[in-house]
Amino acid sequence: MAELKTKENDADVYEFIDNYANTERKRKDSIDLVKIFENTAGYSAKMWGDSIIGFGKYHYKSERSRQEGDGLMVGFSPRKAAISLYIYSDTKENQELLKSLGKYKMGKSCIYVKKLEDIDIEVLVKIIRSTINFLVEKYEIL
């Protein structure tokens, strides 16, 4: 079984933002997102792999294979083309919330936004909370 590459590590989150975010707007949005995620999720920012900032973690065991490991509960990455938000669980509540999020593109497991001002921060907070609640219930996190 292959080892997961995206693991929590001790790299400095703010140093990563300074070096990785390719515009001043993306740096500011990333710092704002750290505050939003920490306040909403209740977890400190940690680096996951080389390019994802995560908040909280859970242990999973795949129902279809023998794979298991730790995953980040929610997070983001200030990628070159857009900010990737790793906040989405495919629940009815989140499907409804997406309708009022604002301007975004949907990936397989993440939401892409160009800049924070394109989305409704209150809706973002609700999606973060909803996803955390879903993961806590599904993986019996205390």
C-alpha positions in Angstrom: 0.0 0.0 0.0 1.4 3.4 -1.0 2.2 5.9 1.7 0.2 9.1 1.7 2.2 12.2 0.6 -0.1 14.8 2.2 0.7 14.6 5.9 0.6 17.1 8.7 4.1 18.6 9.3 5.8 21.4 11.3 6.6 23.8 8.4 5.8 27.4 9.1 2.4 28.4 7.6 3.2 32.1 7.3 6.5 31.5 5.7 4.7 29.2 3.2 2.2 31.9 2.4 5.0 34.5 1.9 6.9 32.2 -0.4 4.0 30.5 -2.3 1.2 33.0 -2.8 2.1 34.6 -6.1 0.3 38.0 -5.6 -0.1 40.4 -2.8 -3.9 39.9 -3.0 -3.5 36.1 -2.6 -1.1 36.7 0.4 -3.7 38.9 2.1 -6.5 36.6 1.3 -4.5 33.6 2.6 -3.8 35.4 5.9 -7.4 36.3 6.2 -8.4 32.7 5.5 -6.1 31.5 8.3 -8.0 33.7 10.7 -11.4 32.7 9.4 -10.5 28.9 9.5 -8.9 29.1 13.0 -11.9 31.1 14.4 -14.5 28.8 12.8 -12.8 25.4 13.1 -11.2 26.0 16.5 -7.9 24.4 15.3 -4.6 26.0 14.7 -3.2 26.2 11.1 -0.8 23.4 10.2 0.9 22.6 7.0 -0.2 19.4 5.2 2.3 18.3 2.6 4.1 21.0 0.7 1.2 23.3 -0.2 -1.9 22.8 1.9 -2.8 24.7 5.1 -5.1 22.5 7.2 -7.2 22.8 10.3 -7.9 19.8 12.5 -7.5 16.2 11.5 -9.3 12.9 11.6 -8.4 9.3 11.2 -10.2 7.4 8.4 -10.4 3.8 7.2 -11.5 3.3 3.7 -14.7 1.2 3.3 -13.6 0.0 -0.1 -9.9 -0.9 0.5 -7.4 -1.4 3.3 -6.2 2.2 3.1 -6.3 4.2 6.3 -4.7 7.4 7.5 -5.1 10.9 8.8 -6.8 13.6 6.8 -7.2 17.3 7.3 -10.7 18.3 8.4 -10.8 21.5 6.4 -8.1 23.7 4.7 -7.0 25.7 1.7 -4.1 26.3 -0.6 -3.2 29.5 -2.4 -2.6 27.9 -5.8 -1.4 29.8 -8.8 -4.7 29.8 -10.7 -7.0 30.1 -7.7 -7.4 29.5 -4.0 -8.4 25.9 -3.4 -10.8 25.5 -0.5 -10.8 22.0 1.0 -14.1 22.5 2.9 -16.7 20.5 1.0 -18.6 17.4 2.1 -21.4 16.4 -0.3 -24.3 16.9 2.1 -27.7 18.4 1.5 -26.8 21.3 3.7 -23.7 22.1 1.8 -25.4 21.7 -1.5 -27.9 24.4 -0.4 -25.2 26.6 1.0 -23.2 26.6 -2.3 -26.1 28.3 -4.0 -25.4 31.5 -2.0 -21.6 31.2 -1.7 -20.9 33.5 -4.6 -18.4 33.2 -7.6 -16.5 29.9 -7.5 -15.8 26.7 -9.5 -16.3 23.3 -8.2 -13.6 20.6 -8.3 -14.0 17.0 -7.4 -13.4 17.6 -3.7 -12.6 21.3 -3.4 -13.9 24.8 -4.3 -11.9 27.2 -6.3 -12.1 30.9 -5.8 -10.1 33.7 -7.4 -10.3 36.1 -4.4 -12.1 36.3 -1.1 -14.2 39.2 -2.2 -15.9 37.0 -4.7 -17.6 34.9 -2.0 -19.9 35.4 1.0 -17.7 34.9 4.1 -20.7 34.0 6.2 -21.6 31.2 3.9 -18.0 30.1 3.8 -18.1 29.8 7.6 -21.3 27.8 7.5 -19.8 25.4 5.0 -16.7 25.0 7.1 -18.9 24.2 10.2 -21.1 21.9 8.3 -18.2 19.9 6.9 -16.5 19.6 10.4 -19.8 18.5 11.9 -20.2 15.9 9.1 -16.6 14.5 9.7 -17.0 14.5 13.5 -20.2 12.4 13.2 -18.9 10.1 10.4 -15.6 9.3 12.1 -16.8 9.6 15.7 -14.3 12.3 16.6 -14.5 13.5 20.2 
